[in-house]
Amino acid sequence: MNQLTEGFGASSEMPCEQQKQPQCGKRLSRLAILVAGAVLISACSNTKVDTSGLGGGLGDYLWGDGESSSSSSSSTSSASTQTGDAIAPDLATVDDAKPIAELYNAGLKSLKDGEYKTAAKKFGEVERQHPYSAWATRAILMQSYAQYQRNQYDDSINSAKRFITLHPGHRDAAYAYYLIAISYYEQIIDVGRDQTATDNALQALNEVSQRFPGSAYARDADAKAVLARDHLAGKEMEVGRYYLKRRAHLASINRFKTVVTKYQTTSHAPEALYRLTESYLALGVRSEAQTAAAVLGHNYPNSEWYKDAYTLLASDGLQPAENQSSWISQLWN
């Protein structure tokens, strides 16, 4: 259960981010979005949603006292929603004469029924027909959520950014920032490919944490940022190993240096220190090789990478020995 659902009767299962399984993290991040989106639905609609077994913490965060800003909305607690098998009627063509409330609620119905394409169109019509209404304000964010559910991440990001530009002080701005971050996060791909989406995700996740510290969104963003940093470190390691195999030791050192400098808390740090030992030893820079191994042994004494580093140095008649003036020693101290 990821951090966003904390307080909602969460189980004691290990968070997926700790398991380093991107697909699992993606499923839970979608659950987190679904729960948060349901809060918006329940707050904007006159329809009660079953809230049995759920706490009200997230709803209180989104809506303050639990009441929406519209006089026609009802007070509801936070809720989960399920996308059932029912197919909503084709509502792609919208009659301009329809009242705004009916049009907005039609979008909500499509959203609940899992008809996200139709829902996005409905909410877009609300904004087009009534651009200065409170309904249009909510419709922008709900459209972003519907686009996210369709995996239209760029469209979702653009809609959420438009919401922030038009309503920077709105109580749901936190959710808009979170939608942007999670849309980038779900575009993270394997380390063998370009990591632009991972960079964007990490920046957006950090922004959520910095702007809304202590919130449910910030807690979930912090957890996902751990995986994003680990992913970026993995990319640097892959490139560094590539250079190392081709005996381009200076290039490999630069990559491994990036890992221990920028991503020191990730799971790749022990290997990066071992690879620095290997690269420096190949270049004949024994002092730095010994320092890298010594720092590795001090911080990760039970690591297999330290055992390998010790064996590697011993094969050359050396032992780990820290040089206090080395950049490696200064970095870890």
Secondary structure in CASP SS format (residue, H / E / C, confidence):
PFRMAT SS
TARGET T0000
AUTHOR 0000-0000-0000
METHOD secondary structure of the structure
MODEL  1
M C 1.00
N C 1.00
Q H 1.00
L H 1.00
T H 1.00
E C 1.00
G C 1.00
F C 1.00
G C 1.00
A C 1.00
S C 1.00
S C 1.00
E C 1.00
M C 1.00
P C 1.00
C H 1.00
E H 1.00
Q H 1.00
Q H 1.00
K C 1.00
Q C 1.00
P H 1.00
Q H 1.00
C H 1.00
G H 1.00
K H 1.00
R H 1.00
L H 1.00
S H 1.00
R H 1.00
L H 1.00
A H 1.00
I H 1.00
L H 1.00
V H 1.00
A H 1.00
G H 1.00
A H 1.00
V H 1.00
L H 1.00
I H 1.00
S H 1.00
A H 1.00
C H 1.00
S C 1.00
N C 1.00
T C 1.00
K C 1.00
V C 1.00
D C 1.00
T C 1.00
S C 1.00
G C 1.00
L C 1.00
G C 1.00
G C 1.00
G H 1.00
L H 1.00
G H 1.00
D H 1.00
Y H 1.00
L H 1.00
W H 1.00
G C 1.00
D C 1.00
G C 1.00
E C 1.00
S C 1.00
S C 1.00
S C 1.00
S C 1.00
S C 1.00
S C 1.00
S C 1.00
S C 1.00
T C 1.00
S C 1.00
S C 1.00
A C 1.00
S C 1.00
T C 1.00
Q C 1.00
T C 1.00
G C 1.00
D C 1.00
A C 1.00
I C 1.00
A C 1.00
P C 1.00
D C 1.00
L C 1.00
A C 1.00
T C 1.00
V C 1.00
D C 1.00
D C 1.00
A C 1.00
K C 1.00
P C 1.00
I H 1.00
A H 1.00
E H 1.00
L H 1.00
Y H 1.00
N H 1.00
A H 1.00
G H 1.00
L H 1.00
K H 1.00
S H 1.00
L H 1.00
K H 1.00
D C 1.00
G C 1.00
E C 1.00
Y H 1.00
K H 1.00
T H 1.00
A H 1.00
A H 1.00
K H 1.00
K H 1.00
F H 1.00
G H 1.00
E H 1.00
V H 1.00
E H 1.00
R H 1.00
Q H 1.00
H C 1.00
P C 1.00
Y C 1.00
S C 1.00
A H 1.00
W H 1.00
A H 1.00
T H 1.00
R H 1.00
A H 1.00
I H 1.00
L H 1.00
M H 1.00
Q H 1.00
S H 1.00
Y H 1.00
A H 1.00
Q H 1.00
Y H 1.00
Q H 1.00
R C 1.00
N C 1.00
Q C 1.00
Y H 1.00
D H 1.00
D H 1.00
S H 1.00
I H 1.00
N H 1.00
S H 1.00
A H 1.00
K H 1.00
R H 1.00
F H 1.00
I H 1.00
T H 1.00
L H 1.00
H C 1.00
P C 1.00
G C 1.00
H C 1.00
R C 1.00
D C 1.00
A H 1.00
A H 1.00
Y H 1.00
A H 1.00
Y H 1.00
Y H 1.00
L H 1.00
I H 1.00
A H 1.00
I H 1.00
S H 1.00
Y H 1.00
Y H 1.00
E C 1.00
Q C 1.00
I C 1.00
I C 1.00
D C 1.00
V C 1.00
G C 1.00
R C 1.00
D C 1.00
Q C 1.00
T H 1.00
A H 1.00
T H 1.00
D H 1.00
N H 1.00
A H 1.00
L H 1.00
Q H 1.00
A H 1.00
L H 1.00
N H 1.00
E H 1.00
V H 1.00
S H 1.00
Q H 1.00
R H 1.00
F C 1.00
P C 1.00
G C 1.00
S C 1.00
A H 1.00
Y H 1.00
A H 1.00
R H 1.00
D H 1.00
A H 1.00
D H 1.00
A H 1.00
K H 1.00
A H 1.00
V H 1.00
L H 1.00
A H 1.00
R H 1.00
D H 1.00
H H 1.00
L H 1.00
A H 1.00
G H 1.00
K H 1.00
E H 1.00
M H 1.00
E H 1.00
V H 1.00
G H 1.00
R H 1.00
Y H 1.00
Y H 1.00
L H 1.00
K H 1.00
R C 1.00
R C 1.00
A C 1.00
H H 1.00
L H 1.00
A H 1.00
S H 1.00
I H 1.00
N H 1.00
R H 1.00
F H 1.00
K H 1.00
T H 1.00
V H 1.00
V H 1.00
T H 1.00
K H 1.00
Y C 1.00
Q C 1.00
T C 1.00
T C 1.00
S C 1.00
H C 1.00
A H 1.00
P H 1.00
E H 1.00
A H 1.00
L H 1.00
Y H 1.00
R H 1.00
L H 1.00
T H 1.00
E H 1.00
S H 1.00
Y H 1.00
L H 1.00
A H 1.00
L H 1.00
G C 1.00
V C 1.00
R H 1.00
S H 1.00
E H 1.00
A H 1.00
Q H 1.00
T H 1.00
A H 1.00
A H 1.00
A H 1.00
V H 1.00
L H 1.00
G H 1.00
H H 1.00
N H 1.00
Y C 1.00
P C 1.00
N C 1.00
S C 1.00
E H 1.00
W H 1.00
Y H 1.00
K H 1.00
D H 1.00
A H 1.00
Y H 1.00
T H 1.00
L H 1.00
L H 1.00
A H 1.00
S C 1.00
D C 1.00
G C 1.00
L C 1.00
Q C 1.00
P C 1.00
A C 1.00
E C 1.00
N C 1.00
Q C 1.00
S C 1.00
S C 1.00
W H 1.00
I H 1.00
S H 1.00
Q H 1.00
L H 1.00
W H 1.00
N C 1.00
END
